[in-house]
Amino acid sequence: MGINEDPVTGSAHTVLEPYWAERLGRQSLVGLQASARSGLVGVELNGDRVIVSGRAVTIMDGVLRPTDDAGSAFH
């Protein structure tokens, strides 16, 4: 489908899951992303949403807060 992403991020699986769920008649699937750093991604169709599950490594975390000046995010 031409979706550029880091290995096993799951974004491509959110597009593929509804297609394969309909073809296979299943709501839950497990996908193998066969890349240099391959991994398994669980996906489940839940109404108009796709639930993604699997193992992950946190490389960064943070908190987003609104600025005091609502008109500009840059100072």
mmCIF file as gemmi writes it, N, C-alpha and C atoms, coordinates in Angstrom:
data_model
loop_
_atom_site.group_PDB
_atom_site.id
_atom_site.type_symbol
_atom_site.label_atom_id
_atom_site.label_alt_id
_atom_site.label_comp_id
_atom_site.label_asym_id
_atom_site.label_entity_id
_atom_site.label_seq_id
_atom_site.pdbx_PDB_ins_code
_atom_site.Cartn_x
_atom_site.Cartn_y
_atom_site.Cartn_z
_atom_site.occupancy
_atom_site.B_iso_or_equiv
_atom_site.pdbx_formal_charge
_atom_site.auth_seq_id
_atom_site.auth_asym_id
_atom_site.pdbx_PDB_model_num
ATOM 1 N N . MET Axp A 1 ? 0.818 -1.191 0 1 0 ? 1 A 1
ATOM 2 C CA . MET Axp A 1 ? 0 0 0 1 0 ? 1 A 1
ATOM 3 C C . MET Axp A 1 ? 0.866 1.26 0 1 0 ? 1 A 1
ATOM 4 N N . GLY Axp A 2 ? 2.175 1.129 0.137 1 0 ? 2 A 1
ATOM 5 C CA . GLY Axp A 2 ? 3.04 2.295 0.064 1 0 ? 2 A 1
ATOM 6 C C . GLY Axp A 2 ? 3.055 3.164 1.305 1 0 ? 2 A 1
ATOM 7 N N . ILE Axp A 3 ? 2.82 2.589 2.473 1 0 ? 3 A 1
ATOM 8 C CA . ILE Axp A 3 ? 2.845 3.368 3.704 1 0 ? 3 A 1
ATOM 9 C C . ILE Axp A 3 ? 4.246 3.306 4.288 1 0 ? 3 A 1
ATOM 10 N N . ASN Axp A 4 ? 4.937 4.454 4.34 1 0 ? 4 A 1
ATOM 11 C CA . ASN Axp A 4 ? 6.267 4.506 4.92 1 0 ? 4 A 1
ATOM 12 C C . ASN Axp A 4 ? 6.139 4.567 6.433 1 0 ? 4 A 1
ATOM 13 N N . GLU Axp A 5 ? 6.859 3.72 7.135 1 0 ? 5 A 1
ATOM 14 C CA . GLU Axp A 5 ? 6.801 3.699 8.588 1 0 ? 5 A 1
ATOM 15 C C . GLU Axp A 5 ? 8.032 3.018 9.149 1 0 ? 5 A 1
ATOM 16 N N . ASP Axp A 6 ? 8.255 3.224 10.445 1 0 ? 6 A 1
ATOM 17 C CA . ASP Axp A 6 ? 9.306 2.496 11.141 1 0 ? 6 A 1
ATOM 18 C C . ASP Axp A 6 ? 8.895 1.034 11.237 1 0 ? 6 A 1
ATOM 19 N N . PRO Axp A 7 ? 9.845 0.132 11.477 1 0 ? 7 A 1
ATOM 20 C CA . PRO Axp A 7 ? 9.497 -1.287 11.583 1 0 ? 7 A 1
ATOM 21 C C . PRO Axp A 7 ? 8.439 -1.542 12.656 1 0 ? 7 A 1
ATOM 22 N N . VAL Axp A 8 ? 7.395 -2.204 12.293 1 0 ? 8 A 1
ATOM 23 C CA . VAL Axp A 8 ? 6.352 -2.706 13.188 1 0 ? 8 A 1
ATOM 24 C C . VAL Axp A 8 ? 5.672 -1.608 13.998 1 0 ? 8 A 1
ATOM 25 N N . THR Axp A 9 ? 5.326 -0.504 13.385 1 0 ? 9 A 1
ATOM 26 C CA . THR Axp A 9 ? 4.591 0.541 14.101 1 0 ? 9 A 1
ATOM 27 C C . THR Axp A 9 ? 3.101 0.271 14.137 1 0 ? 9 A 1
ATOM 28 N N . GLY Axp A 10 ? 2.599 -0.48 13.198 1 0 ? 10 A 1
ATOM 29 C CA . GLY Axp A 10 ? 1.187 -0.836 13.218 1 0 ? 10 A 1
ATOM 30 C C . GLY Axp A 10 ? 0.296 0.015 12.342 1 0 ? 10 A 1
ATOM 31 N N . SER Axp A 11 ? 0.775 1.154 11.841 1 0 ? 11 A 1
ATOM 32 C CA . SER Axp A 11 ? -0.11 2.016 11.052 1 0 ? 11 A 1
ATOM 33 C C . SER Axp A 11 ? -0.602 1.316 9.784 1 0 ? 11 A 1
ATOM 34 N N . ALA Axp A 12 ? 0.245 0.563 9.127 1 0 ? 12 A 1
ATOM 35 C CA . ALA Axp A 12 ? -0.192 -0.162 7.925 1 0 ? 12 A 1
ATOM 36 C C . ALA Axp A 12 ? -1.22 -1.229 8.284 1 0 ? 12 A 1
ATOM 37 N N . HIS Axp A 13 ? -1.074 -1.833 9.457 1 0 ? 13 A 1
ATOM 38 C CA . HIS Axp A 13 ? -2.014 -2.878 9.872 1 0 ? 13 A 1
ATOM 39 C C . HIS Axp A 13 ? -3.415 -2.319 10.127 1 0 ? 13 A 1
ATOM 40 N N . THR Axp A 14 ? -3.534 -1.048 10.513 1 0 ? 14 A 1
ATOM 41 C CA . THR Axp A 14 ? -4.859 -0.467 10.725 1 0 ? 14 A 1
ATOM 42 C C . THR Axp A 14 ? -5.617 -0.319 9.416 1 0 ? 14 A 1
ATOM 43 N N . VAL Axp A 15 ? -4.887 -0.211 8.301 1 0 ? 15 A 1
ATOM 44 C CA . VAL Axp A 15 ? -5.516 -0.141 6.984 1 0 ? 15 A 1
ATOM 45 C C . VAL Axp A 15 ? -5.833 -1.537 6.464 1 0 ? 15 A 1
ATOM 46 N N . LEU Axp A 16 ? -4.928 -2.475 6.722 1 0 ? 16 A 1
ATOM 47 C CA . LEU Axp A 16 ? -5.097 -3.829 6.203 1 0 ? 16 A 1
ATOM 48 C C . LEU Axp A 16 ? -6.143 -4.638 6.967 1 0 ? 16 A 1
ATOM 49 N N . GLU Axp A 17 ? -6.333 -4.362 8.255 1 0 ? 17 A 1
ATOM 50 C CA . GLU Axp A 17 ? -7.221 -5.176 9.087 1 0 ? 17 A 1
ATOM 51 C C . GLU Axp A 17 ? -8.658 -5.204 8.585 1 0 ? 17 A 1
ATOM 52 N N . PRO Axp A 18 ? -9.301 -4.072 8.283 1 0 ? 18 A 1
ATOM 53 C CA . PRO Axp A 18 ? -10.681 -4.148 7.778 1 0 ? 18 A 1
ATOM 54 C C . PRO Axp A 18 ? -10.804 -4.956 6.486 1 0 ? 18 A 1
ATOM 55 N N . TYR Axp A 19 ? -9.833 -4.833 5.598 1 0 ? 19 A 1
ATOM 56 C CA . TYR Axp A 19 ? -9.835 -5.596 4.343 1 0 ? 19 A 1
ATOM 57 C C . TYR Axp A 19 ? -9.795 -7.096 4.621 1 0 ? 19 A 1
ATOM 58 N N . TRP Axp A 20 ? -8.821 -7.532 5.441 1 0 ? 20 A 1
ATOM 59 C CA . TRP Axp A 20 ? -8.676 -8.964 5.706 1 0 ? 20 A 1
ATOM 60 C C . TRP Axp A 20 ? -9.775 -9.483 6.619 1 0 ? 20 A 1
ATOM 61 N N . ALA Axp A 21 ? -10.283 -8.67 7.515 1 0 ? 21 A 1
ATOM 62 C CA . ALA Axp A 21 ? -11.397 -9.102 8.375 1 0 ? 21 A 1
ATOM 63 C C . ALA Axp A 21 ? -12.608 -9.471 7.525 1 0 ? 21 A 1
ATOM 64 N N . GLU Axp A 22 ? -12.901 -8.65 6.535 1 0 ? 22 A 1
ATOM 65 C CA . GLU Axp A 22 ? -14.03 -8.939 5.652 1 0 ? 22 A 1
ATOM 66 C C . GLU Axp A 22 ? -13.769 -10.178 4.8 1 0 ? 22 A 1
ATOM 67 N N . ARG Axp A 23 ? -12.588 -10.28 4.238 1 0 ? 23 A 1
ATOM 68 C CA . ARG Axp A 23 ? -12.271 -11.429 3.372 1 0 ? 23 A 1
ATOM 69 C C . ARG Axp A 23 ? -12.251 -12.743 4.136 1 0 ? 23 A 1
ATOM 70 N N . LEU Axp A 24 ? -11.735 -12.714 5.386 1 0 ? 24 A 1
ATOM 71 C CA . LEU Axp A 24 ? -11.602 -13.947 6.16 1 0 ? 24 A 1
ATOM 72 C C . LEU Axp A 24 ? -12.77 -14.196 7.109 1 0 ? 24 A 1
ATOM 73 N N . GLY Axp A 25 ? -13.667 -13.201 7.25 1 0 ? 25 A 1
ATOM 74 C CA . GLY Axp A 25 ? -14.802 -13.346 8.156 1 0 ? 25 A 1
ATOM 75 C C . GLY Axp A 25 ? -14.39 -13.394 9.621 1 0 ? 25 A 1
ATOM 76 N N . ARG Axp A 26 ? -13.337 -12.673 9.977 1 0 ? 26 A 1
ATOM 77 C CA . ARG Axp A 26 ? -12.822 -12.662 11.356 1 0 ? 26 A 1
ATOM 78 C C . ARG Axp A 26 ? -12.649 -11.223 11.825 1 0 ? 26 A 1
ATOM 79 N N . GLN Axp A 27 ? -12.891 -10.98 13.103 1 0 ? 27 A 1
ATOM 80 C CA . GLN Axp A 27 ? -12.734 -9.644 13.672 1 0 ? 27 A 1
ATOM 81 C C . GLN Axp A 27 ? -11.331 -9.417 14.244 1 0 ? 27 A 1
ATOM 82 N N . SER Axp A 28 ? -10.658 -10.474 14.659 1 0 ? 28 A 1
ATOM 83 C CA . SER Axp A 28 ? -9.324 -10.372 15.256 1 0 ? 28 A 1
ATOM 84 C C . SER Axp A 28 ? -8.311 -11.131 14.403 1 0 ? 28 A 1
ATOM 85 N N . LEU Axp A 29 ? -7.165 -10.506 14.183 1 0 ? 29 A 1
ATOM 86 C CA . LEU Axp A 29 ? -6.114 -11.12 13.385 1 0 ? 29 A 1
ATOM 87 C C . LEU Axp A 29 ? -4.759 -10.821 14.013 1 0 ? 29 A 1
ATOM 88 N N . VAL Axp A 30 ? -3.754 -11.608 13.643 1 0 ? 30 A 1
ATOM 89 C CA . VAL Axp A 30 ? -2.372 -11.349 14.023 1 0 ? 30 A 1
ATOM 90 C C . VAL Axp A 30 ? -1.573 -11.236 12.741 1 0 ? 30 A 1
ATOM 91 N N . GLY Axp A 31 ? -0.857 -10.123 12.603 1 0 ? 31 A 1
ATOM 92 C CA . GLY Axp A 31 ? -0.058 -9.898 11.407 1 0 ? 31 A 1
ATOM 93 C C . GLY Axp A 31 ? 1.422 -9.984 11.717 1 0 ? 31 A 1
ATOM 94 N N . LEU Axp A 32 ? 2.175 -10.498 10.768 1 0 ? 32 A 1
ATOM 95 C CA . LEU Axp A 32 ? 3.63 -10.528 10.865 1 0 ? 32 A 1
ATOM 96 C C . LEU Axp A 32 ? 4.172 -9.459 9.94 1 0 ? 32 A 1
ATOM 97 N N . GLN Axp A 33 ? 4.872 -8.486 10.508 1 0 ? 33 A 1
ATOM 98 C CA . GLN Axp A 33 ? 5.551 -7.509 9.672 1 0 ? 33 A 1
ATOM 99 C C . GLN Axp A 33 ? 6.936 -8.066 9.393 1 0 ? 33 A 1
ATOM 100 N N . ALA Axp A 34 ? 7.145 -8.52 8.175 1 0 ? 34 A 1
ATOM 101 C CA . ALA Axp A 34 ? 8.386 -9.197 7.792 1 0 ? 34 A 1
ATOM 102 C C . ALA Axp A 34 ? 9.391 -8.175 7.281 1 0 ? 34 A 1
ATOM 103 N N . SER Axp A 35 ? 10.004 -7.463 8.206 1 0 ? 35 A 1
ATOM 104 C CA . SER Axp A 35 ? 11.04 -6.49 7.878 1 0 ? 35 A 1
ATOM 105 C C . SER Axp A 35 ? 12.327 -6.927 8.555 1 0 ? 35 A 1
ATOM 106 N N . ALA Axp A 36 ? 13.364 -6.14 8.415 1 0 ? 36 A 1
ATOM 107 C CA . ALA Axp A 36 ? 14.646 -6.489 9.044 1 0 ? 36 A 1
ATOM 108 C C . ALA Axp A 36 ? 14.489 -6.683 10.554 1 0 ? 36 A 1
ATOM 109 N N . ARG Axp A 37 ? 13.649 -5.87 11.195 1 0 ? 37 A 1
ATOM 110 C CA . ARG Axp A 37 ? 13.351 -6.026 12.624 1 0 ? 37 A 1
ATOM 111 C C . ARG Axp A 37 ? 11.88 -6.425 12.747 1 0 ? 37 A 1
ATOM 112 N N . SER Axp A 38 ? 11.557 -7.623 12.31 1 0 ? 38 A 1
ATOM 113 C CA . SER Axp A 38 ? 10.17 -8.066 12.217 1 0 ? 38 A 1
ATOM 114 C C . SER Axp A 38 ? 9.505 -8.164 13.581 1 0 ? 38 A 1
ATOM 115 N N . GLY Axp A 39 ? 8.184 -8.261 13.555 1 0 ? 39 A 1
ATOM 116 C CA . GLY Axp A 39 ? 7.426 -8.404 14.784 1 0 ? 39 A 1
ATOM 117 C C . GLY Axp A 39 ? 5.982 -8.753 14.491 1 0 ? 39 A 1
ATOM 118 N N . LEU Axp A 40 ? 5.271 -9.15 15.537 1 0 ? 40 A 1
ATOM 119 C CA . LEU Axp A 40 ? 3.859 -9.494 15.433 1 0 ? 40 A 1
ATOM 120 C C . LEU Axp A 40 ? 3.006 -8.323 15.882 1 0 ? 40 A 1
ATOM 121 N N . VAL Axp A 41 ? 1.886 -8.123 15.202 1 0 ? 41 A 1
ATOM 122 C CA . VAL Axp A 41 ? 0.949 -7.064 15.541 1 0 ? 41 A 1
ATOM 123 C C . VAL Axp A 41 ? -0.439 -7.676 15.619 1 0 ? 41 A 1
ATOM 124 N N . GLY Axp A 42 ? -1.081 -7.541 16.772 1 0 ? 42 A 1
ATOM 125 C CA . GLY Axp A 42 ? -2.469 -7.969 16.919 1 0 ? 42 A 1
ATOM 126 C C . GLY Axp A 42 ? -3.382 -6.829 16.51 1 0 ? 42 A 1
ATOM 127 N N . VAL Axp A 43 ? -4.431 -7.149 15.77 1 0 ? 43 A 1
ATOM 128 C CA . VAL Axp A 43 ? -5.405 -6.138 15.362 1 0 ? 43 A 1
ATOM 129 C C . VAL Axp A 43 ? -6.81 -6.699 15.555 1 0 ? 43 A 1
ATOM 130 N N . GLU Axp A 44 ? -7.719 -5.833 15.973 1 0 ? 44 A 1
ATOM 131 C CA . GLU Axp A 44 ? -9.106 -6.244 16.184 1 0 ? 44 A 1
ATOM 132 C C . GLU Axp A 44 ? -10.024 -5.14 15.697 1 0 ? 44 A 1
ATOM 133 N N . LEU Axp A 45 ? -10.97 -5.495 14.852 1 0 ? 45 A 1
ATOM 134 C CA . LEU Axp A 45 ? -11.95 -4.552 14.341 1 0 ? 45 A 1
ATOM 135 C C . LEU Axp A 45 ? -13.023 -4.358 15.403 1 0 ? 45 A 1
ATOM 136 N N . ASN Axp A 46 ? -13.237 -3.092 15.8 1 0 ? 46 A 1
ATOM 137 C CA . ASN Axp A 46 ? -14.217 -2.752 16.831 1 0 ? 46 A 1
ATOM 138 C C . ASN Axp A 46 ? -15.052 -1.593 16.309 1 0 ? 46 A 1
ATOM 139 N N . GLY Axp A 47 ? -16.127 -1.919 15.592 1 0 ? 47 A 1
ATOM 140 C CA . GLY Axp A 47 ? -16.941 -0.886 14.951 1 0 ? 47 A 1
ATOM 141 C C . GLY Axp A 47 ? -16.154 -0.223 13.838 1 0 ? 47 A 1
ATOM 142 N N . ASP Axp A 48 ? -15.994 1.1 13.918 1 0 ? 48 A 1
ATOM 143 C CA . ASP Axp A 48 ? -15.226 1.816 12.904 1 0 ? 48 A 1
ATOM 144 C C . ASP Axp A 48 ? -13.781 2.057 13.341 1 0 ? 48 A 1
ATOM 145 N N . ARG Axp A 49 ? -13.354 1.364 14.377 1 0 ? 49 A 1
ATOM 146 C CA . ARG Axp A 49 ? -11.987 1.521 14.895 1 0 ? 49 A 1
ATOM 147 C C . ARG Axp A 49 ? -11.224 0.204 14.817 1 0 ? 49 A 1
ATOM 148 N N . VAL Axp A 50 ? -9.908 0.307 14.76 1 0 ? 50 A 1
ATOM 149 C CA . VAL Axp A 50 ? -9.039 -0.864 14.791 1 0 ? 50 A 1
ATOM 150 C C . VAL Axp A 50 ? -8.186 -0.76 16.054 1 0 ? 50 A 1
ATOM 151 N N . ILE Axp A 51 ? -8.26 -1.774 16.893 1 0 ? 51 A 1
ATOM 152 C CA . ILE Axp A 51 ? -7.461 -1.847 18.109 1 0 ? 51 A 1
ATOM 153 C C . ILE Axp A 51 ? -6.164 -2.576 17.75 1 0 ? 51 A 1
ATOM 154 N N . VAL Axp A 52 ? -5.031 -1.954 18.073 1 0 ? 52 A 1
ATOM 155 C CA . VAL Axp A 52 ? -3.716 -2.518 17.775 1 0 ? 52 A 1
ATOM 156 C C . VAL Axp A 52 ? -3.071 -2.952 19.078 1 0 ? 52 A 1
ATOM 157 N N . SER Axp A 53 ? -2.476 -4.145 19.09 1 0 ? 53 A 1
ATOM 158 C CA . SER Axp A 53 ? -1.788 -4.618 20.291 1 0 ? 53 A 1
ATOM 159 C C . SER Axp A 53 ? -0.479 -5.286 19.902 1 0 ? 53 A 1
ATOM 160 N N . GLY Axp A 54 ? 0.424 -5.336 20.856 1 0 ? 54 A 1
ATOM 161 C CA . GLY Axp A 54 ? 1.714 -5.965 20.632 1 0 ? 54 A 1
ATOM 162 C C . GLY Axp A 54 ? 2.718 -5.459 21.643 1 0 ? 54 A 1
ATOM 163 N N . ARG Axp A 55 ? 3.952 -5.852 21.468 1 0 ? 55 A 1
ATOM 164 C CA . ARG Axp A 55 ? 5.037 -5.403 22.349 1 0 ? 55 A 1
ATOM 165 C C . ARG Axp A 55 ? 5.601 -4.1 21.819 1 0 ? 55 A 1
ATOM 166 N N . ALA Axp A 56 ? 6.086 -3.264 22.729 1 0 ? 56 A 1
ATOM 167 C CA . ALA Axp A 56 ? 6.635 -1.973 22.319 1 0 ? 56 A 1
ATOM 168 C C . ALA Axp A 56 ? 7.8 -1.586 23.213 1 0 ? 56 A 1
ATOM 169 N N . VAL Axp A 57 ? 8.634 -0.72 22.694 1 0 ? 57 A 1
ATOM 170 C CA . VAL Axp A 57 ? 9.737 -0.144 23.448 1 0 ? 57 A 1
ATOM 171 C C . VAL Axp A 57 ? 9.544 1.363 23.444 1 0 ? 57 A 1
ATOM 172 N N . THR Axp A 58 ? 9.442 1.958 24.618 1 0 ? 58 A 1
ATOM 173 C CA . THR Axp A 58 ? 9.296 3.406 24.708 1 0 ? 58 A 1
ATOM 174 C C . THR Axp A 58 ? 10.654 4.059 24.481 1 0 ? 58 A 1
ATOM 175 N N . ILE Axp A 59 ? 10.709 4.957 23.505 1 0 ? 59 A 1
ATOM 176 C CA . ILE Axp A 59 ? 11.966 5.656 23.24 1 0 ? 59 A 1
ATOM 177 C C . ILE Axp A 59 ? 11.893 7.117 23.673 1 0 ? 59 A 1
ATOM 178 N N . MET Axp A 60 ? 10.674 7.608 23.924 1 0 ? 60 A 1
ATOM 179 C CA . MET Axp A 60 ? 10.504 8.979 24.368 1 0 ? 60 A 1
ATOM 180 C C . MET Axp A 60 ? 9.107 9.111 24.957 1 0 ? 60 A 1
ATOM 181 N N . ASP Axp A 61 ? 8.98 9.923 25.984 1 0 ? 61 A 1
ATOM 182 C CA . ASP Axp A 61 ? 7.65 10.275 26.457 1 0 ? 61 A 1
ATOM 183 C C . ASP Axp A 61 ? 7.657 11.727 26.884 1 0 ? 61 A 1
ATOM 184 N N . GLY Axp A 62 ? 6.498 12.291 27.039 1 0 ? 62 A 1
ATOM 185 C CA . GLY Axp A 62 ? 6.406 13.7 27.39 1 0 ? 62 A 1
ATOM 186 C C . GLY Axp A 62 ? 4.972 14.097 27.617 1 0 ? 62 A 1
ATOM 187 N N . VAL Axp A 63 ? 4.781 15.374 27.89 1 0 ? 63 A 1
ATOM 188 C CA . VAL Axp A 63 ? 3.458 15.936 28.133 1 0 ? 63 A 1
ATOM 189 C C . VAL Axp A 63 ? 3.288 17.157 27.246 1 0 ? 63 A 1
ATOM 190 N N . LEU Axp A 64 ? 2.171 17.236 26.557 1 0 ? 64 A 1
ATOM 191 C CA . LEU Axp A 64 ? 1.849 18.415 25.756 1 0 ? 64 A 1
ATOM 192 C C . LEU Axp A 64 ? 0.931 19.312 26.575 1 0 ? 64 A 1
ATOM 193 N N . ARG Axp A 65 ? 1.276 20.575 26.633 1 0 ? 65 A 1
ATOM 194 C CA . ARG Axp A 65 ? 0.464 21.534 27.381 1 0 ? 65 A 1
ATOM 195 C C . ARG Axp A 65 ? 0.155 22.716 26.479 1 0 ? 65 A 1
ATOM 196 N N . PRO Axp A 66 ? -1.019 23.308 26.648 1 0 ? 66 A 1
ATOM 197 C CA . PRO Axp A 66 ? -1.332 24.502 25.848 1 0 ? 66 A 1
ATOM 198 C C . PRO Axp A 66 ? -0.439 25.669 26.289 1 0 ? 66 A 1
ATOM 199 N N . THR Axp A 67 ? -0.166 26.568 25.356 1 0 ? 67 A 1
ATOM 200 C CA . THR Axp A 67 ? 0.622 27.747 25.691 1 0 ? 67 A 1
ATOM 201 C C . THR Axp A 67 ? -0.26 28.766 26.4 1 0 ? 67 A 1
ATOM 202 N N . ASP Axp A 68 ? 0.347 29.725 27.09 1 0 ? 68 A 1
ATOM 203 C CA . ASP Axp A 68 ? -0.414 30.797 27.725 1 0 ? 68 A 1
ATOM 204 C C . ASP Axp A 68 ? -1.064 31.683 26.694 1 0 ? 68 A 1
ATOM 205 N N . ASP Axp A 69 ? -0.389 31.865 25.56 1 0 ? 69 A 1
ATOM 206 C CA . ASP Axp A 69 ? -0.88 32.68 24.462 1 0 ? 69 A 1
ATOM 207 C C . ASP Axp A 69 ? -1.591 31.774 23.467 1 0 ? 69 A 1
ATOM 208 N N . ALA Axp A 70 ? -2.923 31.72 23.546 1 0 ? 70 A 1
ATOM 209 C CA . ALA Axp A 70 ? -3.697 30.796 22.702 1 0 ? 70 A 1
ATOM 210 C C . ALA Axp A 70 ? -3.564 31.14 21.222 1 0 ? 70 A 1
ATOM 211 N N . GLY Axp A 71 ? -3.121 32.337 20.876 1 0 ? 71 A 1
ATOM 212 C CA . GLY Axp A 71 ? -3.019 32.738 19.478 1 0 ? 71 A 1
ATOM 213 C C . GLY Axp A 71 ? -1.774 32.22 18.792 1 0 ? 71 A 1
ATOM 214 N N . SER Axp A 72 ? -0.771 31.816 19.561 1 0 ? 72 A 1
ATOM 215 C CA . SER Axp A 72 ? 0.473 31.386 18.938 1 0 ? 72 A 1
ATOM 216 C C . SER Axp A 72 ? 1.123 30.293 19.761 1 0 ? 72 A 1
ATOM 217 N N . ALA Axp A 73 ? 1.542 29.238 19.088 1 0 ? 73 A 1
ATOM 218 C CA . ALA Axp A 73 ? 2.25 28.153 19.766 1 0 ? 73 A 1
ATOM 219 C C . ALA Axp A 73 ? 3.744 28.435 19.808 1 0 ? 73 A 1
ATOM 220 N N . PHE Axp A 74 ? 4.202 29.464 19.089 1 0 ? 74 A 1
ATOM 221 C CA . PHE Axp A 74 ? 5.628 29.774 19.007 1 0 ? 74 A 1
ATOM 222 C C . PHE Axp A 74 ? 5.892 31.119 19.662 1 0 ? 74 A 1
ATOM 223 N N . HIS Axp A 75 ? 6.963 31.198 20.434 1 0 ? 75 A 1
ATOM 224 C CA . HIS Axp A 75 ? 7.317 32.448 21.101 1 0 ? 75 A 1
ATOM 225 C C . HIS Axp A 75 ? 8.691 32.89 20.688 1 0 ? 75 A 1
